[in-house]
């Protein structure tokens, strides 16, 4: 009886949380990422400030903040989550150190567009490059996230990944479309119109910076996303998904990236 009631509550909640992306929230996201990208451009202009921790704290103290010897760090930027035009804007940064990995290893991983599920399963179900225009790749990805609800999203991105010299590089991934998928994998599968869904993820941009350090590679990822706000009365259901999703997704991505790089290094050494 208890499991039946839980299923009823989940069904009722899933049918009443639909939201809509407002123009104000969309503009707030675009304004924020423009500022972030300008900061990253300044940061990447100088080798000694290529990584965010070094750029913000100075070379001596910044290097001390970098995780070394297998450590990983995920931290909020500007508080992590805040209101923006009736939605929530999220900004998180993660960093990790990968012994013996090189910038070339990282670039190869970031550009393996058709096999991302090999590295990022179960969250990434499938991926494929749609086109390549001068090194800017249009990428399609299907995501699956399970908490109290199972959420399937189809997303398209414009991705640019390059080396900046022999000892460092970067990647920029900007979402162009995100669709929530109803009844995935069935004959009734359909995408809801972008911005007219449950609002679990409306925008997601990711920015990688990586540089060679002593006997390894330092990797950083900054993720900026836009989701719906928590609807009144449904915080018990929606809040754990919306507020925890950006941090948890970045932590998972960072761990999976480090694991893939480490496995690649091990294969090369053998």
N, C-alpha and C positions, 0 to 999 in steps of 0.2 A: 504493500500500500504506500509506504514511504517513497519508494523509487518511482511509483506511478505518479504521485503528487509532484515529485521533483521534475519529472518529464513534462507534466502539464505546465508548471511554472516556467520552465525553460522555453516551451513552445509559445506561451503567451508573451514572454519577454521578447523573444526573437521576432515576433510579429508587430511589435510596437516601438522598436527602437530606431526605425528608419529616420534618417536625417538628410540634410541638404547642405552642400558646401556653398558658403556665401561668397560673393565677390570680395567682400572686405577681408575674409580669412585668406582667400587666394592671394590678394594683393599683399597682405601682411607676410605671407610665406615668401613671395617673390622678393619683397624688399629685404627681408632678413637674409635670404641666401645670397642676394647680391652683395650685401655687406660682408658676409662670410667669405665669399669668393674673392672679394677685393683684399681682405686680410690674408687669405691663403696665397694670393699672387705676390703680395709683399713678402710674405714668409718664405716663399720658394725662390725669391730673387737672390737670396744670399745663402750659400752653403751652411754657414754657421748658425742660421736661424731656420733651417728647413723644417725641423720638427716643432710642433706647437709648444711643447713644454720648454724647449730651449728658447724659442722666440719670445715667450711670455715671461720667463724667469731670468733670462740671460744665460749665456753658455755655461758658466761654472755651476750655478744652482740648477739650471734646467737639466743638465745631464744627470744630476743626482736624482731628479724626479723620474727619470726614465726607468721602467722596469727592466731588470737584468736577471740573468741566471734562471730563466724560465718563468719569471713572474709575469702577471698580466694585470692591468689596471683599467677600470671603467669608471668615468666620472661625469657628473653633470656639468654642463656649460650654461652659464647665465641662469642657474637654478634648475635646469633640466626640463621643466614644463611650465608653461604660462598661457594665459588667455590671449587669444588673437582673433578678433573679429567674430566672436561667437564660437570659435573652435579652440583647440589646444595645439600649441606649437611646442615641439620637443627638440632638444639639442643635447646629444651625448657624445663623448669622446672616449675612445679606447686605445690602449697602447700595449704592445708586447714585444719581447725580444726573442729572436729565433737564432740559436747558435748555428754558425756555419752556412746560413742561407745568404743568398746574394740578391741584389736588385733585379738581376735577370731572372732569377727564380720567381720572384714576386710578380714581375711583369708577365711571365708565361702563365702563371696561375690566373691572373686577372683577365687575360686575353683568351682563356680556354672557354669561350662563351657557350659552346654547345654541350659542355659536360659539367656545368655547375652543380647539378644534382649529385655528382660523384663526390664532391667536397662538402656540400651544404645540406645533404639529406638529414632529417626528413622535412626540413622547412622548405627547401627548394625541391619541387616535384619534377620540373623540367625547365629547360632553357634552350634558346636557339637564337643565333644571329640572323636578323632579317635583312640587313644591308650594311655596307661599309662605304662611307663617303669620306675619303681623305683621312682615314684613321679614326673617324667618329662613327661608332657602330650603333645601329639600332638593334636593341636586344629585347626579346620577349621572355618573360619568366612567369612560371606558375608557382605560387607560394601556398603552403598549407600550415595553418596554426591551430593548435588544439588547446583550449583551456576549458572553461565551462561549456563553450560552444566550439565547434569545428568551423574554421573560417578559411575559405579558399579564395585567393585573389589572383587575377591575371594582371600583369604589369608590363609596360613597355618603357624602356629607358634609352637615352642617348648616353653612350659611354665613350670616354676618351682615356686611354692609359698609355703613358710614355715614360721613357727614361730622361732624366735631366743630367746628362753626363754619365760616367761609368759607375758612380757610387751612390746614386739616388734616383728617385722617380716618383710619379704621382698617378692617380686615377680620379676622374670625376664622373659620377653617375647621376644623371638627372632624370627623374620620372617624368614621362610625358602623358601617360594614361595609366590609371589603375581602376580595374573593374572588380567588384565583388561578384562571385560566381554562385548562383543558386543551383542546387541539385547536381553538383559536379560529377562527371563520369557516367551520367545517365542520358537517356534519349531526350529528357526534358531539361538538360543543362542550358542555362542562359546567363548572360552577363547583365547585371543591372547597369543603367546609365551612369557614367562616371560622376561622382559627387552626389548621387541620389541613391544612397544605400544606407547601411548601418553605421558608416563612418569610422570603421576600425582603422582604416588607413587611406587617406586621400592623396598624400604626397610623401615621397621619400627620396631624398638626395643623399648620396654617400661620397665622401672625399677621403681618399687614401693618400698618405705621405709615407715614404719609406726611404731609409738611408742606411748605408753601410756603417757599422760601428765596430768596435774591437771584437774580432772573431765572430761576427754575426751580422744580423740585420735587425734594425729597429723599425717596427711598423706602427702606424697610427691610422685610425679611422674616425672621422667625424660624421655622424649621421643626424640629419635634420628631417623631421617628419611632421605631418599635419594630420590630426585626427579630430573627430567630433568631441564636443564637451560631454561631460557625464550628465545624462538626463535625470531630472528629479525623480526620485523614487526607485530608480534602477541602478543606483550606485553599487549595490551588492553584487550585481551581475556584470555591469559594464566597466566599472572602475578598475578591477584587477587586470582586465584586458587592455584598456586604453592607457592607463598610467604605467603599467609594468612592461607593456609590449616593446616600447622603443629601447629601454635599457637591456631587457633580456635578449632582444633580437641582436643588438650590437655585441653583447657578450658572447652569444652563440657564434656570430660571424667571426669574431676575433679568435675564439678557440678553434673553430674549424679551419680558419686560414692558417693559423700556426701549426695545426696538426698536418695539414696538407703540405706545407713547406717543409716541415720536419721529415715527413715520409719521403718527399722528393730528395732531400739531402741524403737520407739513409740509402736510397736506391743508387744514387750517384757514387757514394762511398763504397758500396758493395760491387 
